[in-house]
Amino acid sequence: MHAAIEAEWRQQLHEQGYFVVPDLLDAAEIARFRAVIDALIERSRGVTRSDAVYDLEPDHSAERPRVRRVKAAHRVDPVFAEFMQHPRVLHILETLLGPDVRHQYVKLNTKAADGGAPLEWHQDWAFYPHTNDAVLALALMIDDVDVDNGPTLVIPGSHRPRRVFDHHRDGVFVGAMDPRRGEVDFRRAVPITGTAGSVYVFDAFLVHGAARNNSSRVRRNCFYEFMAADAWPLDGIHGDDLKAVLGPIESRRVLGDAMVTPRLAEVPVRLPLPRPSGGHYGSIYEVQESMPVRFFS
Ligand SMILES: O=C(O)CCC(=O)C(=O)O
């Protein structure tokens, strides 16, 4: 039974670049996530601009909280960190990435009802290239997701052959592909829909984006970035002090051992540098704001 499902995951990831696992969490487990997220959104009423925790929509207010993202969610509440040790999550990770696995970052994209922000087309690999390509994202649907409330959109098969599309403009990293270049046929986009508690996994090279939330229902998906422990980040370690490298690597261990012996593979790399305005950006939403030509808006 396990062997058949594992073979199917591997095949779908290889051929399509993604797959869905329906109903990985049950209603009680999802209710716990929702209670934590509701409290976080409530707390955002007292926040007026994006900070280390919240990425806010431009029209966010105390009366009508509009949160785009809760950043580094695994550090904000244990419910997000504990999910990484869920036996069914570990089963997926071990099957796809082997016995030693690290996580990098956890972000909760809380796409608000009635217009929650879209995300432009991109490859995660453009944001965090590694020494080898055993890198993927696993996303948990906190709500039912359908075509109206802003699903993730993927271009099946766009992860192979391995290539990194240009996410720069005028020599500066803008975190999005220029839709005018015609490198990918976006008409082939497939929405990833499913019931709350479902999970989807996608390859770091897969071209994806997300539609605007045109419904009156919120869409909250939590994204986990995972990699084999021997895939070493080429652009530093996201969200950590680069001077203290091994500490953060060890603290991101999910399964097996941390490693200081990266595996070097022939992978295409274009570093996400320089950043817009020469400096720091807090989230993909913020970096994509410097993109003058949009697909979704
Ligand atoms: O929110 C989504 O559906 C897509 C998220 C994504 O691609 C990202 O945050 O990098």
The ligand as an SDF file (V2000), in Angstrom:
LIG
                    3D

 10  9  0  0  0  0  0  0  0  0999 V2000
   -0.1290   31.8160   -1.9390 O   0  0  0  0  0  0  0  0  0  0  0  0
    0.0410   31.0570   -2.9010 C   0  0  0  0  0  0  0  0  0  0  0  0
   -0.8870   30.3960   -3.3740 O   0  0  0  0  0  0  0  0  0  0  0  0
    1.3910   30.9070   -3.5470 C   0  0  0  0  0  0  0  0  0  0  0  0
    2.4870   31.1760   -2.5780 C   0  0  0  0  0  0  0  0  0  0  0  0
    3.8450   31.2640   -3.1680 C   0  0  0  0  0  0  0  0  0  0  0  0
    4.1140   30.8780   -4.2460 O   0  0  0  0  0  0  0  0  0  0  0  0
    4.8920   31.8890   -2.3320 C   0  0  0  0  0  0  0  0  0  0  0  0
    4.5800   32.4400   -1.2660 O   0  0  0  0  0  0  0  0  0  0  0  0
    6.0620   31.8500   -2.7710 O   0  0  0  0  0  0  0  0  0  0  0  0
  1  2  2  0
  2  3  1  0
  2  4  1  0
  4  5  1  0
  5  6  1  0
  6  7  2  0
  6  8  1  0
  8  9  2  0
  8 10  1  0
M  END
$$$$
